[in-house]
Amino acid sequence: MSTTNRRIVLISRPQGTPQAENFRTEVVEIPELAEGEVLLRHSWLGLAPAARLRMTEQASYREPMALGDVVYGQAVGRVVASKEPGLPVGTSVMSIGGGWQEYSIGNAENLVKIDEAIAPPSVWLGALGTSGMTAYIGLLDLGKPRVGETVVVSAASGGVGSNVGQIARLKGCRVVGIAGGQEKVQHLTEVLGFDAAVDYRSPNFAEQLRVACPSGADIYFENVGGAVRDAVWPVMNQGGRIVVCGLIAEYNDNRQGGPGWFPILSKRLSIQGFIMSDHLHRQQAFLQDMRQWIREGRIQVQEDVSEGLESVVPAFIRLLTGKKFGKSVVKL
Ligand SMILES: NC(=O)c1ccc[n+]([C@@H]2O[C@H](COP(=O)([O-])OP(=O)(O)OC[C@H]3O[C@@H](n4cnc5c(N)ncnc54)[C@H](OP(=O)(O)O)[C@@H]3O)[C@@H](O)[C@H]2O)c1
């Protein structure tokens, strides 16, 4: 086993889209384990927009990273050394804060055992991990979809959005996805079974969205914010529910604002933000349903796979610039 760890740290705060110069790869000695700790060898990293949020100094729902910190991210892997009897060597686990590195140290509180017999490790970072659970909680617990309702989801090709659309379909809703580019739009309808999909980069996006929602929208699952949000609000039906999961279009440039509050009043809209980690008590129900849906082929797993620690930063930039499909995962 190696005694050193390669890791990627944040060395400057990105202005706009992150650049390679904002990060440094370094090699450090792996420290001794304390009682209750285990050493995890990462086999896969999961990339998520939340890392970009933590690169700014501005407080959000998580603390900002400090300069010099290992970049925040999830990982799966095997325990290779253990001082925790409940997590013996060989145990497969997922670590929410494993970070962009080859090894991390964790304990029973921040590691979740995964079963590779149910699904390959990378799926525990996506459909069976936080992306899938975020989709499940946001749509089912907060959106409360009813059969026949129309659900609009933005960043529909991403880790969360692709699951939101598929779950909404199997709950009997009409699903309209919003994504960037014709190829993604086609994939959403032809492969993932969305009823319609619209390219937000198209010059007449707002009009196309209106046509795609002939009966309006009852639920909007918000992943993006910015101009996409501004186009969706006018198609919301009276009594519509907006579930605010993320605002990825605003992470690079801190854009704020919005369409103004009058539609909330006139259309009696409900708008609710949520953070998935507040709903961990729902994890068993989520895993039970999601495992079954994947097994039955009712949910398709979408992954954007890169390989090697050196591919992490380029893959993360692709994530923030819409040049990938599905959950971004990196095989180490
Ligand atoms: N509330 C929670 O607990 C929670 C948990 C997980 C994730 N989230 C949030 O959920 C959202 C989706 O996360 P994810 O993990 O599914 O992300 P993801 O898989 O990385 O997908 C992100 C997608 O967003 C789209 N996008 C990027 N920049 C955009 C822009 N400026 N305008 C419009 N679309 C843009 C891109 O697709 P296109 O090609 O379509 O542009 C990209 O593929 C994020 O906002 C994230 O922060 C929230």
The ligand as an SDF file (V2000), in Angstrom:
LIG
                    3D

 48 52  0  0  0  0  0  0  0  0999 V2000
  -30.3370   20.9710   -2.9080 N   0  0  0  0  0  0  0  0  0  0  0  0
  -29.4980   19.9500   -2.8240 C   0  0  0  0  0  0  0  0  0  0  0  0
  -29.3580   19.2940   -1.7990 O   0  0  0  0  0  0  0  0  0  0  0  0
  -28.7130   19.5930   -4.0520 C   0  0  0  0  0  0  0  0  0  0  0  0
  -28.0290   18.3590   -4.1400 C   0  0  0  0  0  0  0  0  0  0  0  0
  -27.3590   18.0400   -5.3420 C   0  0  0  0  0  0  0  0  0  0  0  0
  -27.3620   18.9580   -6.3990 C   0  0  0  0  0  0  0  0  0  0  0  0
  -28.0080   20.1520   -6.2390 N   0  0  0  0  0  0  0  0  0  0  0  0
  -28.0830   21.1300   -7.3350 C   0  0  0  0  0  0  0  0  0  0  0  0
  -28.8000   20.5260   -8.3910 O   0  0  0  0  0  0  0  0  0  0  0  0
  -28.3720   21.0770   -9.6220 C   0  0  0  0  0  0  0  0  0  0  0  0
  -28.0040   19.9530  -10.5760 C   0  0  0  0  0  0  0  0  0  0  0  0
  -26.9260   19.2340  -10.0080 O   0  0  0  0  0  0  0  0  0  0  0  0
  -26.3310   17.9520  -10.7550 P   0  0  0  0  0  0  0  0  0  0  0  0
  -25.4670   17.2390   -9.7950 O   0  0  0  0  0  0  0  0  0  0  0  0
  -27.4170   17.2310  -11.4570 O   0  0  0  0  0  0  0  0  0  0  0  0
  -25.4230   18.6420  -11.8210 O   0  0  0  0  0  0  0  0  0  0  0  0
  -24.6910   18.0120  -13.0400 P   0  0  0  0  0  0  0  0  0  0  0  0
  -24.9400   16.5720  -13.2200 O   0  0  0  0  0  0  0  0  0  0  0  0
  -23.2920   18.4270  -12.9130 O   0  0  0  0  0  0  0  0  0  0  0  0
  -25.3610   18.7570  -14.2520 O   0  0  0  0  0  0  0  0  0  0  0  0
  -25.2630   20.1100  -14.3540 C   0  0  0  0  0  0  0  0  0  0  0  0
  -25.8510   20.5170  -15.6780 C   0  0  0  0  0  0  0  0  0  0  0  0
  -26.2720   21.8600  -15.5380 O   0  0  0  0  0  0  0  0  0  0  0  0
  -26.3150   22.4500  -16.7960 C   0  0  0  0  0  0  0  0  0  0  0  0
  -25.8030   23.8080  -16.7220 N   0  0  0  0  0  0  0  0  0  0  0  0
  -24.5670   24.2090  -16.3450 C   0  0  0  0  0  0  0  0  0  0  0  0
  -24.4700   25.5450  -16.4230 N   0  0  0  0  0  0  0  0  0  0  0  0
  -25.6680   25.9910  -16.8600 C   0  0  0  0  0  0  0  0  0  0  0  0
  -26.1900   27.2830  -17.1320 C   0  0  0  0  0  0  0  0  0  0  0  0
  -25.4370   28.3750  -16.9950 N   0  0  0  0  0  0  0  0  0  0  0  0
  -27.4680   27.3810  -17.5380 N   0  0  0  0  0  0  0  0  0  0  0  0
  -28.2170   26.2610  -17.6870 C   0  0  0  0  0  0  0  0  0  0  0  0
  -27.7820   25.0210  -17.4600 N   0  0  0  0  0  0  0  0  0  0  0  0
  -26.5120   24.8860  -17.0370 C   0  0  0  0  0  0  0  0  0  0  0  0
  -25.4210   21.6160  -17.7320 C   0  0  0  0  0  0  0  0  0  0  0  0
  -26.2110   20.9850  -18.7110 O   0  0  0  0  0  0  0  0  0  0  0  0
  -26.6760   21.7380  -20.0650 P   0  0  0  0  0  0  0  0  0  0  0  0
  -25.9110   21.1540  -21.1790 O   0  0  0  0  0  0  0  0  0  0  0  0
  -28.0930   21.4520  -20.1150 O   0  0  0  0  0  0  0  0  0  0  0  0
  -26.3080   23.1760  -19.9300 O   0  0  0  0  0  0  0  0  0  0  0  0
  -24.8290   20.5560  -16.8040 C   0  0  0  0  0  0  0  0  0  0  0  0
  -24.6990   19.3160  -17.4300 O   0  0  0  0  0  0  0  0  0  0  0  0
  -27.2140   22.0110   -9.2990 C   0  0  0  0  0  0  0  0  0  0  0  0
  -27.7030   23.3350   -9.2510 O   0  0  0  0  0  0  0  0  0  0  0  0
  -26.7590   21.5440   -7.9450 C   0  0  0  0  0  0  0  0  0  0  0  0
  -26.1070   22.5610   -7.2230 O   0  0  0  0  0  0  0  0  0  0  0  0
  -28.6660   20.4780   -5.1010 C   0  0  0  0  0  0  0  0  0  0  0  0
  1  2  1  0
  2  3  2  0
  2  4  1  0
  4  5  1  0
  4 48  2  0
  5  6  2  0
  6  7  1  0
  7  8  2  0
  8  9  1  0
  8 48  1  0
  9 10  1  0
  9 46  1  0
 10 11  1  0
 11 12  1  0
 11 44  1  0
 12 13  1  0
 13 14  1  0
 14 15  2  0
 14 16  1  0
 14 17  1  0
 17 18  1  0
 18 19  2  0
 18 20  1  0
 18 21  1  0
 21 22  1  0
 22 23  1  0
 23 24  1  0
 23 42  1  0
 24 25  1  0
 25 26  1  0
 25 36  1  0
 26 27  1  0
 26 35  1  0
 27 28  2  0
 28 29  1  0
 29 30  1  0
 29 35  2  0
 30 31  1  0
 30 32  2  0
 32 33  1  0
 33 34  2  0
 34 35  1  0
 36 37  1  0
 36 42  1  0
 37 38  1  0
 38 39  2  0
 38 40  1  0
 38 41  1  0
 42 43  1  0
 44 45  1  0
 44 46  1  0
 46 47  1  0
M  CHG  2   8   1  16  -1
M  END
$$$$
